[in-house]
Amino acid sequence: MTFTSLGRVNQSTPGTPIPLSVDPTQRVAKILIQMIPGLTGKAYVGTSGMKKATLANVGRVLWPNQAGGISDQFFLEVQNGLDELNLLEYYIDLDVAGEGVLVSYWTE
């Protein structure tokens, strides 16, 4: 399995969900989205059309850990180990402009 890190993915305009990829063919076996210690706003993981105000199409809310230490995370993987998760179908949104999350994925 090959590990790829997108590093810190920042939100420039809260309320405007951003996809994890712009490539409709990019498929992966595992996705890890993690809050960055010390940030202040929540992060939302969901699908297209996600609305953090109503939680429509939100699958997970990640809480910040302002004091540092272990941070909230979201991990998703297929059970058969094949590259079946399409990165373009997963979006993030954050409460604070300029803040972000760490995004990594694995491909078979």
C-alpha positions in Angstrom: 0.0 0.0 0.0 1.3 3.5 -0.9 0.9 6.4 1.6 0.3 9.9 0.3 0.0 13.0 2.5 -1.7 16.1 1.1 -0.4 17.9 4.2 -2.3 20.7 5.7 -5.5 21.5 3.7 -6.6 25.0 4.6 -10.1 26.6 4.3 -10.0 30.1 2.8 -13.8 30.8 3.0 -15.7 29.1 5.8 -19.1 27.9 4.6 -17.7 26.9 1.2 -16.9 23.1 1.3 -13.8 22.1 -0.6 -13.2 18.6 -2.1 -10.2 16.5 -1.1 -9.4 16.2 -4.8 -10.4 17.7 -8.1 -9.5 14.6 -10.1 -12.7 12.5 -10.6 -10.7 9.3 -11.2 -8.6 9.5 -8.0 -9.6 6.5 -6.0 -8.0 5.3 -2.7 -8.3 2.5 -0.2 -8.1 4.6 3.0 -8.5 8.3 4.0 -7.3 10.0 7.2 -8.4 13.5 8.1 -7.0 14.9 11.4 -7.4 18.2 13.3 -4.2 20.1 13.8 -3.3 20.7 17.5 -3.6 24.3 18.7 -6.3 25.4 16.2 -9.5 26.9 17.4 -12.4 26.1 15.1 -14.3 22.8 14.3 -13.8 21.0 11.0 -16.6 19.2 9.1 -16.2 16.2 6.8 -19.0 15.4 4.4 -20.2 15.2 0.9 -21.1 17.6 -1.9 -23.8 20.0 -0.7 -22.6 19.9 2.9 -24.1 22.6 5.1 -22.3 22.9 8.4 -25.0 25.2 9.9 -27.7 22.4 9.5 -25.3 19.5 9.4 -26.9 18.4 6.1 -24.5 16.0 4.3 -22.1 16.1 7.2 -20.6 12.8 8.2 -18.3 13.8 11.0 -17.6 17.0 13.1 -13.9 17.2 14.3 -13.3 19.2 17.4 -10.2 21.3 18.0 -7.7 20.6 20.7 -6.5 24.1 21.5 -4.1 22.9 24.3 -2.3 20.5 21.9 -1.9 16.8 22.4 -4.0 14.1 20.7 -6.4 15.6 18.1 -9.7 14.5 16.8 -9.6 12.5 13.5 -11.8 10.7 10.9 -10.6 7.5 9.3 -12.3 5.7 6.5 -11.3 2.6 4.7 -12.8 -0.1 2.5 -12.9 -3.6 3.9 -11.5 -5.3 0.7 -8.4 -3.1 0.6 -9.1 -2.0 -3.0 -9.0 1.6 -4.2 -12.8 2.2 -4.2 -13.1 5.5 -2.3 -13.3 8.5 -4.7 -11.5 11.4 -3.1 -13.7 13.9 -5.1 -16.8 12.7 -3.1 -15.4 13.8 0.2 -15.4 17.5 1.3 -14.1 19.5 4.3 -15.3 22.8 5.7 -13.9 24.7 8.7 -15.3 27.3 11.1 -12.2 29.6 10.9 -10.6 31.0 7.7 -7.0 30.0 7.3 -7.3 27.0 9.5 -7.0 23.5 8.1 -6.8 19.7 8.7 -4.1 17.2 7.8 -5.3 14.9 5.0 -3.6 11.6 4.1 -4.6 8.6 2.0 -3.4 5.2 1.0 -3.7 3.4 -2.4 -3.3 -0.2 -3.3 
